Amino acid sequence: MKLVRFGPAGREKPGILDDEGRLRDLSKVVPDIAGDALSAKGLAKIRKANINKLPLVRGEPRIGPCVGHVGNFIAIGLNYADHAAEAGMPLPKEPIIFNKAPSCICGPNDDTMIPKDSTKLDYEIELGIVIGTRARYLKKKDAMDAVAGYCLSNDVSERAFQIERAGQWTKGKGSETFGPLGPWLVTKDEIKNPQKLEMLLSVNGEPRQQGSTRTMVFGVAHLVWYCSQFMVLEPGDVIITGTPPGVALGMKPEPKFLKAGDIVELSIEGLGEQRQKIVKFKN
């Protein structure tokens, strides 16, 4: 299933794509694509619904983040071997975990706002894991049981905040609009192998990132298991899993950081596309 949230920011409704790719309103089946709706029981309820009889959504509504009410927005650093090489850093021996503020989450095609005092705005295409079951101290063999599905994410980053402001990654990762998720939450049954997905990102039509989840240092199952050893994962939590090479920071001879007016477009095989316009800070 491809689950969607649509409508004005903060007032999104749940939706689903039918077999012809048309958006249907799921409001009479579940209150939102969030929390318990992402559990095995919640997803089974959606599957039992007669999708083709649900109301069609007319026009072209805004597509919101594909998960609502995210409690914990977890990110993994340096998790692609080729990206670590690009950064000139050794492969991590264990996953590097940091957090993005849930308040940075936005729709896949919403504008990306340049924060105040920003000088080094960057992009990172990432595979997102959506948790469907409360998980604590998982066994490795049970890790995938906690996964509801996957989504496309752009880990928008401000490198000066991240690297030059006392070394806290979180500072450069949580600004407003820095967490586009979607367009869809694709349930895990539709993604046969999350470690074989092609990834593309361009800026103003220029290819910047072209990679594959094959080069992840730690795969999806390992990351879910690992995170559960340090924190309780709840339904609707999101883990974004690192990025392939081609980020602005790593470009030679000089980085090509984002500026107002730039258009960032990205896609992951089976998970749809995003498009963001870079805009100046708005009060």
C-alpha positions in Angstrom: 0.0 0.0 0.0 1.0 3.6 -0.6 -0.4 5.7 2.2 -0.6 9.5 1.9 -1.5 12.5 4.0 -3.0 15.5 2.1 -4.3 18.9 2.8 -3.2 22.1 4.5 -0.2 22.0 6.9 -1.4 20.9 10.3 -4.8 19.7 9.0 -3.8 16.8 6.8 -6.2 13.9 6.1 -5.2 10.3 5.6 -5.3 8.9 2.1 -4.3 6.0 0.0 -3.4 5.4 -3.7 -5.7 3.0 -5.5 -4.6 0.6 -8.2 -4.7 3.3 -10.8 -2.6 5.7 -8.7 -5.6 7.9 -7.8 -5.7 9.4 -4.3 -8.6 8.2 -2.1 -9.7 9.7 1.2 -9.1 7.2 4.1 -10.7 9.4 6.8 -13.6 7.0 7.4 -11.2 4.1 7.9 -8.4 5.6 10.1 -8.1 9.1 11.7 -4.5 9.6 10.4 -1.5 7.9 9.0 0.1 7.9 12.5 0.5 5.9 15.7 -1.8 2.8 16.0 -2.8 3.0 12.3 0.7 1.9 11.5 0.5 -1.2 13.7 -0.1 -4.6 12.1 -3.7 -4.4 13.2 -4.1 -0.9 11.9 -2.6 -1.7 8.5 -4.8 -4.9 8.3 -7.8 -2.7 8.8 -6.8 -0.5 5.9 -6.2 -3.5 3.7 -9.7 -4.8 4.4 -11.3 -1.5 3.3 -12.8 -1.4 -0.2 -10.3 1.1 -1.5 -12.1 1.6 -4.9 -15.3 2.7 -3.1 -13.6 5.3 -0.9 -14.1 9.0 -2.0 -11.8 10.2 -4.7 -9.8 13.3 -3.8 -10.4 15.9 -6.5 -7.9 18.5 -7.8 -4.3 18.6 -6.7 -4.1 19.1 -2.9 -0.9 19.7 -1.1 0.8 16.4 -0.1 1.8 16.5 3.5 4.5 14.5 5.4 3.5 10.8 5.0 3.6 10.2 8.7 1.8 12.3 11.3 2.6 13.1 14.9 6.2 11.7 14.7 7.5 11.4 18.3 11.1 10.5 17.6 12.9 11.6 14.3 16.1 9.6 14.4 19.0 9.9 11.9 22.1 7.9 11.1 25.3 9.5 10.2 28.1 8.3 7.8 26.1 5.1 6.9 27.2 4.8 3.2 30.7 3.5 2.5 31.1 5.7 -0.6 29.9 8.8 1.3 32.3 8.2 4.2 35.1 7.9 1.6 33.9 11.2 0.0 34.1 12.9 3.5 37.5 11.4 4.1 36.3 9.6 7.3 36.7 6.0 8.4 33.7 3.7 8.4 32.0 3.8 11.7 32.3 0.7 13.9 28.7 1.2 15.2 25.9 3.3 13.8 26.2 7.0 14.6 22.8 8.2 15.9 21.6 11.7 16.2 18.2 13.4 16.2 16.3 15.8 14.0 13.7 17.9 15.6 10.2 16.5 14.8 9.2 20.2 14.2 11.3 20.2 11.1 9.1 17.6 9.3 7.3 19.0 6.3 5.7 17.8 3.1 7.7 16.4 0.2 7.2 19.4 -2.0 7.1 22.2 0.5 9.6 25.0 0.2 12.9 24.6 2.1 13.4 27.7 4.1 17.0 29.0 4.6 17.4 29.6 8.4 18.7 32.8 9.8 22.5 33.1 9.6 22.8 30.2 7.3 25.8 30.1 5.0 26.2 26.4 4.0 22.8 24.8 3.2 23.1 21.2 2.0 20.9 18.3 0.9 21.0 14.5 1.7 18.7 12.0 0.0 17.9 9.2 2.5 15.8 6.1 2.9 13.3 6.5 5.8 12.1 3.6 8.0 8.7 4.0 9.6 8.2 2.1 12.8 4.8 0.3 13.3 5.2 -1.5 16.6 6.5 -0.5 20.0 10.0 -1.9 20.2 12.6 -2.1 23.0 15.6 -4.3 23.2 14.7 -6.2 20.1 16.4 -9.4 19.1 18.1 -9.1 15.7 15.9 -11.7 14.2 12.8 -9.7 15.2 13.9 -6.3 14.0 11.9 -6.3 10.8 8.7 -7.1 12.6 8.8 -3.6 14.0 8.8 -1.9 10.6 5.6 -0.6 9.0 7.2 0.7 5.8 9.5 3.1 4.1 9.5 6.6 2.7 11.8 9.0 0.9 13.5 11.7 2.9 15.7 14.7 2.4 18.0 15.3 5.4 18.4 19.0 4.8 21.5 20.2 6.6 23.2 23.5 7.5 26.9 22.6 7.6 28.1 25.7 9.4 25.7 25.0 12.2 26.6 21.3 12.2 30.4 21.5 12.0 31.5 24.9 13.1 29.1 25.6 16.0 30.7 23.4 18.8 30.4 20.2 16.9 26.8 19.2 17.5 25.2 17.6 14.5 21.7 18.3 15.8 22.2 22.0 15.5 22.5 21.7 11.7 19.7 19.2 11.2 16.6 20.5 12.9 15.7 23.8 11.4 12.2 24.5 10.1 11.4 22.6 6.9 14.6 20.4 7.2 12.7 17.1 7.2 10.6 16.5 4.0 9.0 13.0 4.2 7.0 11.3 1.5 5.2 11.6 -0.8 4.1 8.1 0.3 4.6 5.7 3.1 5.1 2.4 1.2 4.3 -0.6 3.4 7.2 -3.1 3.7 5.4 -5.8 1.7 5.8 -3.7 -1.4 9.6 -3.3 -1.1 11.1 -6.7 -1.6 14.7 -5.7 -0.6 15.3 -2.3 1.0 19.1 -2.8 0.4 18.7 -2.7 -3.4 17.1 0.7 -4.1 18.4 3.2 -6.6 18.6 6.9 -5.4 18.8 10.1 -7.4 19.1 13.8 -6.4 19.6 16.8 -8.6 19.8 20.6 -8.1 18.5 22.8 -10.9 18.5 19.7 -13.1 22.2 18.9 -12.4 22.7 15.4 -11.1 24.4 15.6 -7.7 23.7 12.3 -5.9 23.4 8.9 -7.6 23.7 5.9 -5.4 22.1 2.8 -4.0 21.1 1.5 -0.6 23.4 -1.4 -1.4 26.3 0.7 -0.1 24.8 1.2 3.4 27.3 0.2 6.1 24.5 -0.9 8.4 21.3 -2.2 6.8 17.7 -1.5 7.8 17.3 -4.5 10.1 20.5 -3.8 11.9 19.6 -0.1 12.4 16.2 -0.9 13.8 17.6 -3.5 16.2 20.5 -1.2 17.2 18.3 1.9 17.9 16.0 -0.3 20.1 19.0 -1.0 22.4 19.2 2.6 23.3 15.6 3.9 23.2 12.1 2.7 23.0 10.7 3.0 19.5 7.1 3.8 19.1 4.6 3.5 16.2 5.2 6.4 13.9 8.8 7.0 14.8 11.0 7.6 11.8 14.6 6.5 11.2 16.4 8.0 8.3 19.4 6.0 7.3 22.3 8.0 5.8 23.1 9.3 2.3 25.2 8.3 -0.7 28.0 10.6 -2.0 27.5 13.8 -3.9 26.5 16.2 -1.1 27.4 19.8 -1.6 29.9 19.7 1.3 32.0 17.1 -0.5 32.2 18.7 -3.9 35.6 19.5 -5.3 37.2 22.0 -5.8 34.6 24.0 -4.0 31.3 23.0 -2.4 28.1 24.1 -4.2 25.8 24.9 -1.3 22.1 25.7 -1.9 20.9 29.2 -2.4 17.5 30.9 -2.7 15.7 30.0 -5.9 17.4 26.6 -6.3 15.2 23.6 -7.0 16.1 20.2 -5.4 14.5 17.1 -6.9 15.0 13.6 -5.5 13.7 10.1 -5.8 14.2 6.6 -4.5 13.1 3.5 -6.5 9.6 2.5 -5.4 9.2 5.4 -3.0 8.3 8.3 -5.2 9.7 11.8 -5.8 10.2 15.1 -4.0 10.7 18.6 -5.2 11.7 21.5 -3.0 12.3 25.2 -3.9 14.9 26.9 -1.7 13.5 30.2 -0.2 14.6 32.9 2.1 13.7 32.9 5.8 10.1 34.0 6.4 8.8 35.2 9.8 
